[in-house]
Each structure stands twice: as C-alpha cells, then as structure tokens.
Amino acid sequence: QVQLAESGGGLAQAGDSLTLSCAVSGSFGVSAAMGWFRQAPGKNREFVAAVRWSAPNTLYASSVKGRFTISRDNDKNSVHLQMNNLKPEDTAVYYCALRLGSGMTMNALEYHYWGQGTQVTVSS
C-alpha cells in the first residue's frame, strides 16, 4: 500500500518562497510519476507540476513555470516543490500524487494515490 504525506505548507507573503515535501512509502515501481496539484476554495483541483521517478523529465503548469521547481530524492523516497515568488493566487491546498506505470500527465484522474494535502496561504 502506497502512502503519501505532505509537509511544508504555511503562511507566506507575496514574493516569499516555500518548499513543500512529500514523503512516499510503500512499493510502487521505478516507472512511476509524481505530481503536485492544488485546489483553491470553490475551484477544481488543478495540476501544478510532475516528475518521473526514474528520469529527469518534468512538467509544469504554465501558471507556475519559472517560479516553481519539482524535484525528487530517490534515496529518501520524497518529492519536493520549491515555490518562489509566491502570489496570492497560489493560495490553495496542495496535494502530492503518485501515478503508477509510465509517463507524466496533468490529468488528476490518472493518478492512483494521493496525500491528505497541505495548506499554502499567500497574502498580498
């Protein structure tokens, strides 16, 4: 059974940086992909970034490209999201997710496991 646990959320001001982490436990194979999604109040869950577990390929939403960086630490079974130059519109609950099999995708429905989420609030 795969389990994901996010940490690192909190309060920030516009222009600040935060780093989110996702600890992954369980067996999932080297061909998995990890993703970060977010959901603001009253909005649908949206894709933020993804990375392949065994390759350097990354994928970003246009709204965060150039500001956010996704990375993974295979030795520690963790994935991180470095968020720079935060904006109030980045305020949301952030979720990490794992997709079994190959390839990254922006489609939340294609991810098999999810964490509980961590709140990020950015004030202006």
Salt bridges, closest charged atoms under 4 A:
GLU46 OE2 - ARG38 NE 2.53
ASP90 OD1 - ARG38 NH1 2.86
ASP90 OD2 - ARG67 NH1 2.76
GLU110 OE1 - ARG99 NH2 2.80
